[in-house]
């Protein structure tokens, strides 16, 4: 698995996930439960991971929809 996107914006992460899953690309979010440690301040970024073979297509989907890292 490779890291596709790192962001503290939950809306951006949700949008990216929806777009990728709409294209048939499976996405796995890491660091989702880190808010317990940070006190829900939103300072620790979450990461979207995709399979190695999906990375090129996933990057194209995000680029076409103007979604980038924070």
N, C-alpha and C positions, 0 to 999 in steps of 0.2 A: 504494500500500500504506500501511496505517496500523498504528501500534503498538497492540497489544491488551494485552500483558502484559509487564512487566519484572520479573525475579526472579533471585535467586542460588540458588534452591532447584531442583535438577534434578528432584526428584520432582514438584513442583508443575508445572513446565514439561512434563514427560512426561504427566502426568495431563490437563492442559489440551489438549495436542496430541491425545491419544487421544480425548477427548470431542469436540473440534471436528471431527476427521477422521471420527468416527462419525456426525456430523451432516452430513457432506459439505462441510465448510468446509476449504479448503486453507490450510495454515499454513506459514509460512517462518520458521525460527529464525535470528536474527542474533547475532553475537558468540560463536558456539559455540567457535571456536578461540582465543579470547582467553586461555584458561587457559595457553597456552604463554608468554604475556607475564607473567601474574600468578603463575606457578609453582604452579598448581592449588590456590590458596588459597580460591577461591570468593568473592572480593571484588568481582569485576566482574560486573554483572548481564547476563543474556542477554535478548534481546527476541523476542517472538512477534509476527509481522506477519501481517495478513490483508488481502485485497482490500478496497477502499473499500466496495463494495456488500455485503460480508459482515460489516462491522463491527457493525451493529445486532444481527444474529442471534448473532454470536460473543460479544458482551457479555452477551446474555441467557443463553447457555449457561453461561458462567463464573459469572454471578450466581446462576443456579439451582443450581449445584453448589458455591456458596460458595467460589469461587477468586478471590482478589484479589491485587494487587501487594504486594510486600514493603514 
